[in-house]
Each structure stands twice: as structure tokens, then as C-alpha cells.
Amino acid sequence: MFEKNLNIGFLLDFYGVLLSDRKRSVMDMYYNEDFSLSEIAEQIDISRQGVRDVIKKAEEELLFYEERLGLAKKMQAAEKEATELSNLSASTDIPDEIRERITRLAELIRQ
């Protein structure tokens, strides 16, 4: 069975602009709008197997970008660190200015 990989959805959000318009559109329908392969095939007038092939190629491309650049993994690590730092600053006696800057940094990373 062809199952959705949630990591691919995250990579699509991160690297989707690097895909061709067609691949990005198909991936958006599949991952973000939750269309079935048949529904996508009907929308873009290709076979269900054709849709599956487009999705597989786009997934490979997204994984390639992440393997080479690693930006999504770095962003996830930065977000985790920012959250932990924000939580730590809330429970520690530090100057308000530093606490506010930590909070702003965490918010910037989460955007």
C-alpha cells in the first residue's frame, strides 16, 4: 500500500518551492489537501499510476534536497533548542531583557 510519509509533508513545506509547478501542485493536493490518487488523476487528467509516479519522484527530490542541504533538520534542532531555552528562562531568575530576547528568538524560529 502507498502510505503518506509525514516527514515528506514537512519537507514539502520547507523545499516545495524548488519543485516544478506540476510536482508541487500534485504534492500539495496529496499531502495538504488530502486528495486521493484518483482525485488528483481526475484533476490533472493523468492516470492514477501517473500521479503515483509524480509523487514518488517529488518525494525523492525532496529527500535529495534535505540530504544535501540538511536545512529542515537544522531548523527542527533550532526549534527544539529555542523551546528548551525559553522554558528554562521562564523558570530561572534572569534579567527581563534576556528573557524577552529568548522569547523573540523562539517565536522567530517557530514562524
Helices and strands as residue ranges (DSSP letters): H 6-15, G 16-18, H 21-27, I 28-32, H 37-44, H 48-69, H 71-90, H 96-110
